[in-house]
Every structure is written in structure tokens, then in C-alpha cells.
Amino acid sequence: MHKTISLVGVLLFLKINATAQVFNSCNDDDDIIVNSDSTSKLIHQFSWDFENCPLDVSSHRFIGFDIKNNSNSKAVIDLQYESGPNFKNAARFVVDANQSQTFKMMIVRQKPNDETSWKLYFDGIRGYPGGYVTHWLAPDPSKIKKISLKINLSTPLSAAEYITFNTPYGLDLMTYDATTFSKETYPILDLMGQYVGDKWTGKLDHIRDLELLGNQDYEIYNAQSFQNQFSKYGGWLHSEKHDAKGYFYTKKINDRWWFIDPEGFLFWSLGINGVGNGSATKISGRSVLFPALILERSEEKKWNQYSSLDTPSIFGSDRINFYYLNLKRKYGNNWLLKHQKVTQGRLKKWGVNTYGAWSNMPQNSDHPYTIIIHTKLQGIGAIEKLPDPFSYEFMLDLKESLQQHASKSKDPWLLGVFINNEIHWQHKKSFSKQILSLKNTVPARRAFEKFLKEKYSSIHHLNSNWGSEFKSFRKVNTIVNNKHSKIFKADMQAFFTHFVDSYYSLVRKEFKRVFPNHLYLGSRLHGKSKYNSILHEKAAKYCDVVSFNIYDYGVRNFKLLSEIDKPILIGEFHFGTASHGVWGSGLRNASSIEDQADLYKQYIEEASLHPNIVGAHWFQWSDQPTTGRFDGENFRIGIVNITDQPYPNLVQAMQEISTGLYLNRTYKNEYHSK
């Protein structure tokens, strides 16, 4: 028996259209068929309702969906399941035309309660062996109440075409339990930092294999160039040539924003964060997890005593960087220089035209790159990761930080500069409450009092508007119950606007003093800040390009909430797999390395067709350690693994998307924001 639907809704992810059909799924295993309603629509949506019979998949790693696409249209399917209004998990499937397959949606969970042994060694870890992947907003997988789907088609379904879905079910058993830690083999990692408790394609058996790979990679990638269709900067050689200014700049052409490279060719920034770098893992207090590596420690100590090369440390008093250790085994003591040459050659061969933030580049690199500058953030009360733009300390540190990079101010290869990353503009601690609670000696507080004095000539005038009884502007605080005063709220929002404006205007002014010819790429807005119109407006006012870290499955509907039209650069995105010996997935999940590649291509395709987006940078170059980086995060999100081997599917996806990117952005007309 089948159920047929042909309903159409608006593609606003996580907001199910009220007209979407809901199927009561208790004791119901019928297939659902999506077919044409003869209206040539591209979007369909429906949901399974388990309210009266919650779906329990808690013993599994994935939720399985058997999907048959009997059409000539590619279907991009966005899904979410929920166990309550505030606990949801999302996924995306890319279903090719005429493809039938079981698709997997990764199940995420809250941190386990029975992790005493794990807390001792893995505080902050984001994934556990056996398929236990965590997320702070994870629904209860034993009580799933609803699963919703939105289907976005590349072409409308014809009368004879249809897509079928079965009722979702649990797939692949999870093997993690309370005794998992005691069952592990110690050390947990082998001599190359690979997890010993699993096997996978690409896992190396012998250290000597690294030297062989090093010789092969150096022969293939050293002195590589971009493909013939690209300019020397990675721009589109066959595009109409614009003014060659000797530096990168932005220009809107036929309603789409572009970078223009120093020679005048169109440029869209396809990048990777942290290129060439690897994450260290902490060893203090948990040496039982790691091989001793006594010889390797001794060799590095001797090398550092006599070498004049500025090579990153492999060992520290409380850490080890297995990625760097494996690079030394690949290329010898002078590993950094060879690694940089190979890595740059890889980027050119793969069509990746930009070093993203935190990258490790050769000196005098002939490859476009970005810089990220981190200033000291003074904090506003309990909000630590927030600058005080009114403080002399902030301005002085900003000036000094910019001067440290002044030598690059005439480099044509420098695409632009990010200043700060993921500032906590919006925080669980109220900005207004923090300002009201500050001591009068804090610069931001003094600026707040000045702001109030300029609006209200006297404290009496303020009190009459706020309904308060303060004795002076210095005494304005949180004691009076003015939470419901509209004027109070409007004033606090106005000061926040002034605060943000002061930050971006100061940063731009100081940036242009040092980098008059280069692009200010913003502060990489993230989280709720991505949807704050005040932040958008002020960033657009002062930044040459507004940057966002967008960890979503797609960006088709992302909008700059500003009256000022500016280009957008995506500073970070990724999809993690929780596989290949790395237990954590990522901020967005993929069920396999094949799925990861498909999601990458779809994301870049949407970004490259968006009229405002001028680039997107993957986070990050290498997998995080199985045992976690400095904060415990252990995501399988790298382009390369811990032994510096690329993931072929992801690399192929990059090559394919880069080859057709410029033609698609110039001539393809499929972008729609609804």
C-alpha cells in the first residue's frame, strides 16, 4: 500500500510549512510517494508523526531512509528529527536522478552520564568509540516524536516521475556502553597517532610507509601550477578582464558580487582553513593513552639544539602533535619546507585557490592567502569573548597586532584580512545586564553613561522615561524593575548599536592605515549573530566583505540583513563523519566519506550561485586527533588524515566543483531565495 502526496511549501529549513502533510506513523509501514501535482513546483515537504508512539532508535548509530528517486531530477532533501521543541537534529541527503539507495542520518546524543572514566582522560571530548556522537542540543533518540522532510528538486517532476520513501528505522548498532573504556587496548593510539581499535581504508601499517609517501607526494606536487583555465592567481582566465589594480578588490557584475584578482580576472575564493597545520593533543595526566616515543622525543631535542630553522614543535611538556611527527617521518628533519611546497602544489592541483585563516604557507608564496588577526578581547562583564572598543587597551593592541603584519601590506597575493573570529556579540548572558552591572571605571561603562547623558539632559528625564528612581547616571544599574519598559529596551538596543558601530569603525580606520590597498574581511559572525540585523548593518557599513561562519547544510536562503549591499565570504563550514579512527563527527554531520563529498559539492554549488557570496572556506585541513585537541574536540573533518593522506572522495569533489565553478556562477540561473 502507498500514500501519495503532491504538496508544495516554502523552503525555509527547520520551519515546516503549515500546509505540509503529516502522516501518523504508529503501526504504519506504508511507503510515501511524492509525485507531480501538475503545477511545475520544485519543493515538496511532509513529516512522519510519532507523537503517540515515539520512535526508539537509541541502540543504533543512524536512522535509515530507503529512497527511490524515479525521476530525472536531482533531489536535495533536508531532514530533521525532534524529541521536543528545543531538541532537534538535522541532516541532508543529495539524491541523484534515478538513484535508489538507503540513506543514513547520523544520530547525535547528549553526553553520557556514565562517563566517569572518560572524564578522567577525555574532558570535553565530542565523540566516543562505538558510534556515540554528542551535541549539546541532541534530541533523545529513544523518544523521537517527529521526522520532517523538505525536498528541493532541480527540475519539476513529470506526470510519470515520482520519489518513494519508506518509514524511517534504526540502522547499524551502536557498540558504546558504560564499559567501553575498560575494553580499550592501551595505548589507544599507535606510533603514528592512529586509533588501534579499528581498521579502515588508508590506515598505515608501518612507519616506513610515510617516507615512501613523502617521496611520491614531493614528486607529484612540487612546483605545481593552476590548470590552464585559471589565471596565475586562480581567477577565471577566460572571463572579461576588468581593471587590474595590482591587488584584490570586489565588484558587482550583472547582479552578482565577485572578487577581482590583481590582474583583473574574476575570482571566487575556494579555500581551506588551517592549511598545512595539525592539532596537538594533551598528554599530561593521561600518558597511558599514548605510545612512549622516547627515541622521537630525544631526536627532536637534539635537532632543536643545533637547528636554526623555525620549525613547529612536535612535542611539548604536556602535548604531542602526531601530524607534525608524521610529516617529519615523511620528509626528514627539514620537513616543514618540503611539506609547504607539497601542500601548495596540492591546492593548485585540486583547484583550491585560497589559504584560509590560520594557514601555514611558504615564505614569498605565489598563492592567494588570507590573514587572521586576533586582538585582545577585554570582555564585558561575564561575556569574556567581547572587545571593549572604547578602551585604550583594545586600540593599542589592535594597532600593534596590525603592525606585526605590516610587511604584507604590499603583497598582491594577500586576498584580505580577518580581524577576530566569532566574537560573542550574542551570548546567554545579556549584554544589557552586563553593561548595567559594570564598574564605572570600565571604558564601556563610561561610554554608556555618556550615551545616556547625551540623550537625556538629566537623570530626572531618564527616570521619567524608564520609570526608575536612579540618583545619577553613575548609579544606573539592574536593581530597578525596568525589564518591561519599551523605552528602556530601545535605549539598551541603541547603545548596543553604538557599541558595534564603534568597534567596526575603529577597526576599519586602523586597518586601512596599515593596509590601504587590501580588503577588510570582517570578524566571521557565527551562531545567533548570523541573524542579527544590527550586526549585519554595521559590518556591511565598515567591512569590505562581510564574513560569516555558516555551519548549515546549505546557504541558498542566507541573506545579508542590511540595506547596504555587500559581498559575503563564508569563513568556515564542514561536514564530519565520525569514522576512520576519529570518533567525533563535526558541527554538521555526514554519514560517510562519500556523503561528505556530496554535501561539500552541494554546499559550494549553492554558495557559488548566491549573488552575494564570493567564497567559502572549509574548516579544516587535517583531522583533529582521536584523543582531542586542546579543548577536547575530536572531529573527523580533515581534507587529510593524521598521516597526511588526503581523502580521495573529498579531493575529487573539490576538483570537480572548481572546474565548473566560474561557468556556473556566470551563466547558471537557478538561484532562488524562497
C-alpha positions as CSV (number, residue, x, y, z in Angstrom):
1,M,0.0,0.0,0.0
2,H,1.3,3.5,-0.8
3,K,0.4,7.0,0.2
4,T,0.7,9.8,-2.4
5,I,1.3,13.5,-1.8
6,S,1.9,16.4,-4.1
7,L,2.0,19.3,-1.6
8,V,4.3,22.2,-2.0
9,G,5.8,24.6,0.6
10,V,8.4,27.2,1.1
11,L,12.0,26.0,1.6
12,L,12.8,27.6,4.9
13,F,14.9,25.0,6.7
14,L,13.6,24.0,10.2
15,K,10.4,25.8,9.6
16,I,7.8,23.4,8.2
17,N,5.1,25.0,6.1
18,A,1.7,24.7,7.7
19,T,0.3,23.0,4.6
20,A,2.9,20.2,4.7
21,Q,1.1,16.9,5.1
22,V,1.7,15.0,8.3
23,F,1.4,11.2,8.4
24,N,0.5,9.3,11.6
25,S,3.2,6.7,11.6
26,C,2.0,4.5,14.5
27,N,1.6,0.9,13.2
28,D,2.0,2.2,9.7
29,D,4.8,1.0,7.4
30,D,3.3,2.3,4.2
31,D,5.6,3.9,1.6
32,I,5.1,7.5,0.8
33,I,5.1,8.6,-2.8
34,V,5.9,12.1,-3.9
35,N,4.7,12.9,-7.4
36,S,3.7,15.7,-9.6
37,D,0.8,18.0,-8.9
38,S,0.9,19.4,-12.4
39,T,2.0,22.9,-11.1
40,S,5.7,22.6,-12.0
41,K,6.8,23.2,-8.4
42,L,10.3,22.4,-7.2
43,I,9.7,22.0,-3.5
44,H,7.7,19.3,-1.6
45,Q,7.5,18.6,2.1
46,F,5.9,16.2,4.6
47,S,6.6,14.7,8.0
48,W,6.1,11.5,10.0
49,D,4.3,11.9,13.3
50,F,5.4,9.6,16.1
51,E,3.8,11.7,18.9
52,N,1.6,8.8,20.2
53,C,4.3,6.1,19.6
54,P,7.8,7.7,20.0
55,L,10.3,6.1,17.7
56,D,13.2,4.5,19.6
57,V,16.5,4.3,17.7
58,S,18.7,4.7,20.8
59,S,20.6,1.5,20.2
60,H,21.6,2.5,16.6
61,R,24.1,4.8,15.0
62,F,21.9,6.0,12.2
63,I,18.3,6.4,11.1
64,G,17.8,4.7,7.8
65,F,15.7,6.0,4.9
66,D,15.1,3.9,1.8
67,I,14.6,6.4,-1.0
68,K,13.9,5.6,-4.6
69,N,14.2,8.6,-7.0
70,N,12.3,7.5,-10.1
71,S,12.9,10.9,-11.9
72,N,15.4,12.8,-14.0
73,S,15.7,15.4,-11.2
74,K,18.3,15.7,-8.5
75,A,16.6,15.8,-5.1
76,V,18.2,17.7,-2.2
77,I,16.4,16.5,0.9
78,D,16.7,18.4,4.2
79,L,15.6,16.5,7.3
80,Q,15.2,17.0,11.0
81,Y,14.0,14.8,13.8
82,E,12.9,16.0,17.2
83,S,12.1,14.8,20.7
84,G,10.9,18.2,21.9
85,P,10.6,21.8,20.8
86,N,14.2,22.7,21.7
87,F,15.9,19.4,20.8
88,K,16.4,18.8,17.1
89,N,19.0,17.2,14.8
90,A,19.3,17.9,11.1
91,A,20.7,16.2,8.0
92,R,20.8,16.5,4.3
93,F,20.7,13.9,1.5
94,V,21.7,14.6,-2.1
95,V,19.8,12.0,-4.2
96,D,20.9,11.9,-7.8
97,A,18.4,11.4,-10.6
98,N,17.2,7.8,-10.9
99,Q,19.1,6.7,-7.8
100,S,17.8,4.2,-5.3
101,Q,19.7,3.9,-2.0
102,T,19.4,3.5,1.7
103,F,20.5,6.9,3.2
104,K,21.7,7.3,6.7
105,M,21.1,10.1,9.1
106,M,23.6,10.2,12.0
107,I,22.1,10.1,15.5
108,V,23.6,12.6,18.0
109,R,23.2,12.3,21.7
110,Q,23.7,14.2,25.0
111,K,26.9,13.4,26.8
112,P,26.6,10.0,28.6
113,N,26.0,10.1,32.4
114,D,28.2,7.0,33.0
115,E,31.4,8.5,31.7
116,T,33.5,8.8,34.9
117,S,36.5,7.0,33.4
118,W,36.1,9.1,30.2
119,K,36.0,12.4,32.1
120,L,39.3,11.5,33.8
121,Y,41.1,11.3,30.4
122,F,38.8,12.9,27.9
123,D,37.2,16.1,29.4
124,G,35.5,18.0,26.6
125,I,35.5,15.1,24.1
126,R,32.8,15.3,21.4
127,G,32.7,11.7,20.2
128,Y,33.2,8.2,21.8
129,P,34.2,4.9,20.2
130,G,31.4,2.7,19.0
131,G,29.4,5.4,17.3
132,Y,28.4,7.7,20.3
133,V,28.4,11.2,18.8
134,T,27.4,14.1,21.1
135,H,25.8,17.5,20.5
136,W,24.6,20.0,23.2
137,L,21.1,20.2,21.5
138,A,20.8,16.5,20.8
139,P,17.2,15.0,21.0
140,D,16.5,11.9,22.9
141,P,16.9,9.1,20.3
142,S,14.6,6.9,22.4
143,K,11.7,9.3,22.1
144,I,11.6,10.7,18.6
145,K,8.3,12.4,18.1
146,K,8.5,13.8,14.6
147,I,10.7,13.5,11.4
148,S,10.3,16.2,8.8
149,L,11.5,16.3,5.2
150,K,11.8,19.1,2.6
151,I,12.6,18.1,-1.0
152,N,14.2,20.6,-3.3
153,L,14.2,19.4,-6.9
154,S,16.4,20.6,-9.7
155,T,13.5,20.2,-12.2
156,P,9.8,19.7,-11.6
157,L,8.5,16.1,-11.7
158,S,6.8,15.0,-14.8
159,A,3.5,13.1,-14.7
160,A,5.3,9.7,-14.9
161,E,8.0,10.6,-12.3
162,Y,7.9,10.1,-8.5
163,I,10.0,9.6,-5.4
164,T,9.2,7.0,-2.7
165,F,10.1,6.9,1.0
166,N,9.8,4.1,3.4
167,T,9.1,4.6,7.2
168,P,12.4,5.5,8.9
169,Y,14.1,2.9,11.0
170,G,17.2,2.4,13.2
171,L,20.3,1.3,11.3
172,D,23.8,0.0,12.4
173,L,24.0,-0.9,16.0
174,M,26.0,1.4,18.3
175,T,28.5,-0.5,20.4
176,Y,29.4,2.1,23.0
177,D,28.3,1.3,26.6
178,A,29.4,2.1,30.1
179,T,32.2,-0.5,30.0
180,T,33.7,0.7,26.6
181,F,36.6,2.4,28.2
182,S,37.8,-0.7,30.1
183,K,37.6,-2.7,26.9
184,E,40.0,-0.5,25.0
185,T,43.5,-1.6,24.1
186,Y,46.3,0.5,25.6
187,P,47.9,2.6,24.3
188,I,44.8,3.7,22.4
189,L,46.9,5.3,19.6
190,D,49.7,3.6,17.7
191,L,53.1,5.2,16.9
192,M,51.5,7.3,14.1
193,G,48.6,8.6,16.2
194,Q,46.1,6.2,14.6
195,Y,43.4,4.6,16.7
196,V,44.3,1.0,17.3
197,G,40.8,-0.3,17.9
198,D,39.6,-0.1,14.3
199,K,40.6,-0.7,10.7
200,W,39.8,1.5,7.7
201,T,41.0,2.1,4.1
202,G,44.1,4.3,4.2
203,K,45.3,3.2,7.7
204,L,49.1,2.7,7.6
205,D,50.7,-0.4,9.0
206,H,54.3,0.7,9.1
207,I,56.2,4.0,9.8
208,R,58.4,3.3,6.9
209,D,55.4,3.8,4.6
210,L,55.5,7.5,5.4
211,E,58.9,8.1,3.8
212,L,57.6,6.4,0.6
213,L,54.5,8.6,0.6
214,G,56.7,11.6,1.1
215,N,58.8,10.8,-1.9
216,Q,55.7,10.2,-4.1
217,D,54.0,13.4,-2.9
218,Y,57.0,15.6,-3.5
219,E,57.5,14.3,-7.0
220,I,53.8,14.8,-7.9
221,Y,53.0,18.2,-6.2
222,N,56.2,20.2,-6.0
223,A,56.1,23.2,-8.4
224,Q,52.5,22.6,-9.5
225,S,50.5,25.3,-11.3
226,F,46.8,26.0,-11.6
227,Q,45.0,24.5,-14.5
228,N,45.1,26.4,-17.8
229,Q,41.6,27.8,-17.4
230,F,42.8,29.8,-14.3
231,S,44.9,32.9,-14.0
232,K,48.1,32.8,-12.0
233,Y,46.0,33.9,-9.0
234,G,43.4,31.2,-9.5
235,G,40.9,33.6,-11.1
236,W,39.0,32.8,-14.3
237,L,41.3,33.4,-17.2
238,H,38.5,33.3,-19.8
239,S,36.4,36.0,-18.1
240,E,36.0,39.5,-19.3
241,K,39.0,41.4,-17.9
242,H,38.4,44.3,-15.5
243,D,40.7,46.9,-14.1
244,A,44.0,45.4,-13.0
245,K,44.7,47.3,-9.7
246,G,47.6,45.1,-8.6
247,Y,45.6,44.0,-5.5
248,F,42.3,42.1,-4.9
249,Y,39.2,44.1,-4.8
250,T,35.4,43.5,-5.1
251,K,32.9,44.4,-7.8
252,K,29.3,43.7,-8.6
253,I,28.8,42.5,-12.1
254,N,25.4,41.5,-13.6
255,D,23.8,41.5,-10.1
256,R,26.5,39.2,-8.6
257,W,29.4,40.1,-6.4
258,W,32.9,39.0,-7.3
259,F,36.5,39.3,-6.1
260,I,38.7,40.7,-8.9
261,D,42.2,39.4,-8.9
262,P,45.2,41.7,-9.2
263,E,45.4,41.1,-13.0
264,G,41.7,42.0,-13.4
265,F,40.1,38.5,-13.7
266,L,37.0,37.3,-11.9
267,F,37.9,35.4,-8.7
268,W,35.7,33.3,-6.4
269,S,37.6,32.2,-3.2
270,L,37.6,28.4,-2.7
271,G,39.6,27.9,0.5
272,I,40.6,25.8,3.4
273,N,41.3,26.9,7.0
274,G,44.5,25.8,8.7
275,V,46.2,24.6,5.6
276,G,49.3,22.6,6.4
277,N,48.6,22.6,10.1
278,G,47.7,19.8,12.6
279,S,46.2,19.9,16.1
280,A,48.2,18.8,19.1
281,T,46.7,16.6,21.8
282,K,47.3,16.8,25.5
283,I,49.3,14.0,27.2
284,S,49.6,15.3,30.8
285,G,47.7,13.1,33.2
286,R,46.9,10.5,30.6
287,S,50.1,9.1,29.3
288,V,48.5,5.6,29.3
289,L,46.7,6.5,26.1
290,F,49.9,7.2,24.1
291,P,53.0,5.3,22.9
292,A,56.1,6.4,24.8
293,L,58.0,7.7,21.7
294,I,61.2,8.0,23.7
295,L,63.5,8.0,20.7
296,E,61.5,10.6,18.8
297,R,61.5,12.9,21.8
298,S,65.2,12.6,22.1
299,E,65.8,13.3,18.4
300,E,63.7,16.4,18.4
301,K,65.5,17.8,21.4
302,K,68.9,17.3,19.7
303,W,67.6,18.8,16.5
304,N,66.3,21.9,18.2
305,Q,69.6,22.4,19.9
306,Y,71.5,22.8,16.6
307,S,68.9,23.8,14.0
308,S,68.3,27.4,13.1
309,L,65.1,26.6,11.3
310,D,61.9,27.9,12.8
311,T,60.1,24.5,12.7
312,P,56.8,23.9,14.7
313,S,57.3,21.8,17.8
314,I,56.2,18.2,17.8
315,F,56.5,17.6,21.5
316,G,55.7,19.9,24.4
317,S,55.7,19.3,28.1
318,D,52.0,18.4,28.0
319,R,51.2,17.7,24.4
320,I,52.2,15.9,21.2
321,N,51.4,16.8,17.6
322,F,51.2,13.4,15.7
323,Y,50.5,15.2,12.4
324,Y,53.8,17.1,12.6
325,L,55.6,13.9,13.8
326,N,54.4,12.1,10.7
327,L,55.5,14.9,8.5
328,K,59.0,14.7,9.9
329,R,58.9,10.9,9.1
330,K,57.7,11.7,5.6
331,Y,60.3,14.4,4.7
332,G,63.1,14.2,7.3
333,N,64.4,16.9,9.6
334,N,63.8,19.7,7.1
335,W,60.2,18.6,6.9
336,L,58.5,22.0,7.0
337,L,59.8,23.4,3.8
338,K,59.0,20.2,1.8
339,H,55.6,20.0,3.4
340,Q,54.8,23.6,2.5
341,K,55.8,23.0,-1.2
342,V,53.8,19.8,-1.4
343,T,50.8,21.4,0.3
344,Q,50.8,24.4,-2.0
345,G,51.1,22.1,-5.0
346,R,48.1,20.1,-3.8
347,L,46.0,23.3,-3.5
348,K,46.8,24.3,-7.1
349,K,46.2,20.8,-8.5
350,W,42.9,20.5,-6.6
351,G,41.7,23.9,-7.7
352,V,41.7,25.4,-4.2
353,N,42.8,29.0,-4.8
354,T,42.9,30.4,-1.2
355,Y,44.8,29.7,2.0
356,G,42.1,30.3,4.7
357,A,42.7,31.5,8.2
358,W,45.4,30.0,10.4
359,S,47.3,28.5,7.4
360,N,50.9,27.5,7.2
361,M,52.4,28.9,4.0
362,P,55.9,29.1,2.5
363,Q,57.6,32.4,2.6
364,N,57.0,34.5,-0.6
365,S,54.1,32.2,-1.5
366,D,52.7,32.6,-5.0
367,H,49.2,31.5,-3.9
368,P,46.4,33.8,-2.7
369,Y,46.0,33.8,1.1
370,T,44.2,35.4,4.0
371,I,45.5,36.6,7.4
372,I,43.5,36.4,10.6
373,I,44.4,38.8,13.4
374,H,43.3,38.1,17.0
375,T,43.2,41.2,19.2
376,K,42.9,41.0,23.0
377,L,39.2,40.9,24.0
378,Q,38.7,42.8,27.2
379,G,35.3,41.2,28.0
380,I,32.2,42.9,29.1
381,G,31.2,41.6,32.5
382,A,30.6,37.8,32.2
383,I,30.9,37.9,28.4
384,E,34.6,37.2,28.0
385,K,34.9,37.0,24.2
386,L,33.8,40.5,23.6
387,P,36.0,43.6,22.9
388,D,35.7,46.9,24.6
389,P,36.0,49.3,21.6
390,F,36.1,52.3,24.0
391,S,39.2,51.1,25.8
392,Y,42.7,52.4,25.1
393,E,44.0,48.8,25.7
394,F,41.9,47.5,22.8
395,M,43.0,50.3,20.4
396,L,46.7,49.8,21.4
397,D,46.6,46.1,20.9
398,L,44.8,46.5,17.6
399,K,47.5,48.8,16.3
400,E,50.3,46.5,17.5
401,S,48.6,43.4,16.0
402,L,48.2,45.1,12.6
403,Q,51.8,46.3,12.7
404,Q,53.1,42.8,13.2
405,H,51.7,42.0,9.7
406,A,52.6,45.3,8.0
407,S,55.3,43.7,5.9
408,K,52.5,42.1,3.9
409,S,50.8,45.4,3.2
410,K,52.2,45.5,-0.4
411,D,51.7,41.8,-1.2
412,P,49.4,41.3,-4.2
413,W,48.8,37.6,-3.1
414,L,47.0,38.7,0.1
415,L,43.3,38.5,-0.6
416,G,42.4,40.2,2.7
417,V,42.4,40.2,6.4
418,F,40.0,38.9,9.1
419,I,40.2,40.7,12.4
420,N,38.9,38.5,15.2
421,N,36.8,35.4,15.0
422,E,33.3,34.5,16.3
423,I,33.1,37.4,18.8
424,H,30.3,36.7,21.3
425,W,28.1,39.6,20.2
426,Q,25.1,37.5,21.3
427,H,25.6,35.5,24.5
428,K,23.4,33.6,27.0
429,K,24.5,36.4,29.4
430,S,22.5,39.5,28.5
431,F,24.6,42.3,27.0
432,S,22.4,44.9,28.6
433,K,22.7,43.3,32.1
434,Q,26.5,43.2,31.8
435,I,26.7,46.9,30.8
436,L,24.4,47.9,33.7
437,S,26.5,45.8,36.1
438,L,29.9,47.1,35.1
439,K,32.0,49.3,37.4
440,N,32.1,53.0,36.5
441,T,35.8,52.7,35.8
442,V,35.3,50.3,32.8
443,P,35.6,52.3,29.5
444,A,32.4,50.7,28.0
445,R,30.5,51.7,31.1
446,R,31.8,55.3,30.9
447,A,30.7,55.3,27.2
448,F,27.3,54.0,28.3
449,E,26.9,56.8,30.8
450,K,28.0,59.4,28.2
451,F,25.5,57.9,25.7
452,L,22.6,58.3,28.3
453,K,23.7,61.9,29.2
454,E,23.6,62.9,25.5
455,K,20.1,61.6,25.1
456,Y,18.7,62.6,28.5
457,S,19.8,66.0,29.7
458,S,19.2,65.0,33.3
459,I,18.8,61.8,35.4
460,H,15.2,63.1,36.2
461,H,14.5,63.0,32.4
462,L,15.8,59.4,32.2
463,N,13.8,58.3,35.3
464,S,10.6,59.7,33.9
465,N,11.1,57.7,30.7
466,W,12.3,54.5,32.3
467,G,10.0,54.5,35.3
468,S,13.1,54.4,37.5
469,E,14.5,56.2,40.5
470,F,18.2,56.5,40.0
471,K,20.1,59.2,41.8
472,S,22.6,59.8,39.0
473,F,23.8,58.4,35.7
474,R,26.6,56.7,37.6
475,K,24.0,54.9,39.7
476,V,22.1,53.4,36.8
477,N,22.1,49.6,37.4
478,T,19.9,46.5,37.2
479,I,18.1,46.9,40.6
480,V,15.1,48.7,39.4
481,N,12.5,46.5,37.7
482,N,12.5,48.1,34.2
483,K,12.5,44.9,32.2
484,H,9.2,45.7,30.6
485,S,9.9,49.3,29.8
486,K,9.8,49.7,26.0
487,I,11.9,52.9,26.2
488,F,14.5,51.1,28.4
489,K,14.8,48.2,25.9
490,A,15.0,50.6,23.0
491,D,17.8,52.6,24.7
492,M,19.8,49.5,25.5
493,Q,19.4,48.3,21.9
494,A,20.5,51.8,20.7
495,F,23.6,51.6,22.9
496,F,24.4,48.1,21.6
497,T,24.2,49.5,18.1
498,H,26.5,52.3,19.1
499,F,28.9,49.7,20.7
500,V,29.0,47.6,17.5
501,D,29.4,50.7,15.3
502,S,32.3,51.9,17.5
503,Y,34.1,48.5,17.2
504,Y,33.8,48.2,13.4
505,S,34.6,51.9,12.7
506,L,37.7,51.8,14.8
507,V,38.9,48.5,13.3
508,R,38.4,49.8,9.8
509,K,40.2,53.0,10.5
510,E,43.3,51.3,12.0
511,F,43.2,48.5,9.3
512,K,43.3,51.0,6.4
513,R,46.2,52.9,7.9
514,V,48.3,49.7,7.6
515,F,46.6,48.0,4.7
516,P,45.3,50.8,2.4
517,N,45.1,48.5,-0.6
518,H,43.7,45.4,0.9
519,L,40.3,44.1,1.9
520,Y,38.9,44.1,5.4
521,L,37.1,40.8,5.6
522,G,35.2,41.3,8.9
523,S,35.0,39.2,12.1
524,R,33.4,36.0,11.0
525,L,29.9,36.3,12.6
526,H,28.6,33.0,13.9
527,G,25.7,31.4,15.8
528,K,22.8,33.8,16.5
529,S,25.0,36.7,15.3
530,K,24.4,35.4,11.8
531,Y,20.8,36.6,12.0
532,N,21.2,39.9,13.9
533,S,20.3,42.8,11.6
534,I,22.3,45.3,13.7
535,L,25.5,43.3,13.3
536,H,24.8,42.9,9.6
537,E,24.2,46.6,9.1
538,K,27.3,47.7,10.9
539,A,29.6,45.1,9.4
540,A,28.3,46.0,6.0
541,K,29.0,49.6,6.7
542,Y,32.6,49.2,7.6
543,C,33.8,45.9,6.2
544,D,34.8,45.5,2.5
545,V,33.5,41.9,2.7
546,V,31.2,40.6,5.5
547,S,32.3,37.2,6.7
548,F,30.2,34.5,8.4
549,N,30.9,31.1,9.7
550,I,27.9,29.2,8.5
551,Y,27.7,25.6,9.8
552,D,24.5,24.7,8.0
553,Y,23.8,22.2,5.3
554,G,23.1,24.9,2.7
555,V,23.2,28.6,2.1
556,R,20.7,29.1,-0.6
557,N,18.4,31.1,1.6
558,F,21.1,33.0,3.6
559,K,20.6,36.8,3.4
560,L,22.5,39.9,4.4
561,L,20.1,41.7,6.7
562,S,21.4,45.1,5.7
563,E,20.3,48.0,3.5
564,I,23.9,48.2,2.4
565,D,24.6,45.7,-0.4
566,K,28.0,44.0,0.3
567,P,29.7,40.7,-0.7
568,I,29.8,37.8,1.7
569,L,32.6,35.4,2.5
570,I,31.9,32.1,4.3
571,G,34.8,31.8,6.8
572,E,34.0,28.2,8.0
573,F,31.8,25.3,7.2
574,H,32.2,21.5,7.3
575,F,30.6,18.1,7.5
576,G,32.2,15.4,9.7
577,T,31.9,11.6,9.5
578,A,32.9,10.2,12.9
579,S,34.9,7.5,11.1
580,H,38.4,6.4,10.1
581,G,39.5,6.1,13.7
582,V,38.3,9.6,14.7
583,W,35.2,9.3,17.0
584,G,33.7,12.8,16.7
585,S,31.8,14.0,13.6
586,G,31.5,17.8,13.3
587,L,29.2,20.7,13.7
588,R,27.3,19.2,10.8
589,N,27.3,15.5,10.0
590,A,27.8,13.2,7.1
591,S,27.1,9.5,7.2
592,S,30.2,8.5,5.2
593,I,33.1,9.9,3.2
594,E,31.0,9.6,0.1
595,D,28.2,11.5,1.7
596,Q,30.7,14.1,2.9
597,A,31.9,14.7,-0.7
598,D,28.3,15.1,-1.9
599,L,27.4,17.6,0.8
600,Y,30.6,19.6,0.0
601,K,29.7,19.9,-3.7
602,Q,26.1,20.9,-2.9
603,Y,27.2,23.5,-0.4
604,I,29.7,25.1,-2.7
605,E,27.2,24.9,-5.6
606,E,24.7,26.9,-3.6
607,A,27.3,29.3,-2.4
608,S,28.7,29.9,-5.8
609,L,25.2,30.7,-7.2
610,H,24.3,33.1,-4.4
611,P,24.6,36.6,-5.7
612,N,26.4,38.0,-2.6
613,I,28.7,35.1,-1.7
614,V,32.2,35.5,-3.1
615,G,33.9,32.5,-1.5
616,A,33.7,29.7,1.1
617,H,36.4,28.1,3.2
618,W,36.3,24.6,4.6
619,F,37.2,24.0,8.3
620,Q,39.8,22.4,8.4
621,W,42.9,21.0,6.7
622,S,43.6,17.9,8.9
623,D,41.5,15.7,11.1
624,Q,41.5,16.5,14.8
625,P,43.3,13.9,17.0
626,T,41.2,10.9,18.1
627,T,42.1,11.9,21.7
628,G,41.0,15.5,21.2
629,R,42.7,18.9,20.5
630,F,43.3,21.4,23.3
631,D,39.6,21.7,24.2
632,G,38.8,18.0,23.7
633,E,37.1,18.5,20.2
634,N,37.8,15.4,18.1
635,F,36.2,15.8,14.8
636,R,36.9,13.8,11.6
637,I,36.7,16.9,9.3
638,G,40.0,17.0,7.6
639,I,40.9,17.1,3.9
640,V,43.9,14.9,5.1
641,N,44.2,12.4,7.9
642,I,46.7,12.2,10.8
643,T,49.3,10.7,8.4
644,D,48.8,13.4,5.8
645,Q,46.9,11.3,3.3
646,P,44.1,13.0,1.5
647,Y,40.5,11.6,1.5
648,P,40.1,10.9,-2.2
649,N,36.3,11.5,-2.4
650,L,36.6,14.9,-0.9
651,V,39.5,15.9,-3.1
652,Q,37.7,14.7,-6.2
653,A,34.7,16.8,-5.1
654,M,36.9,19.9,-4.8
655,Q,38.4,19.3,-8.2
656,E,35.0,18.8,-9.8
657,I,33.4,21.8,-8.3
658,S,36.4,24.1,-9.0
659,T,36.5,23.1,-12.7
660,G,32.9,24.3,-13.4
661,L,32.5,27.0,-10.7
662,Y,33.1,30.1,-12.8
663,L,30.9,28.9,-15.7
664,N,28.1,28.0,-13.3
665,R,28.3,31.3,-11.4
666,T,28.4,33.4,-14.6
667,Y,25.8,31.6,-16.7
668,K,23.6,29.3,-14.4
669,N,20.4,30.9,-13.3
670,E,19.0,28.6,-10.7
671,Y,19.3,30.8,-7.6
672,H,16.1,31.4,-5.7
673,S,15.7,32.6,-2.2
674,K,12.3,31.1,-1.4
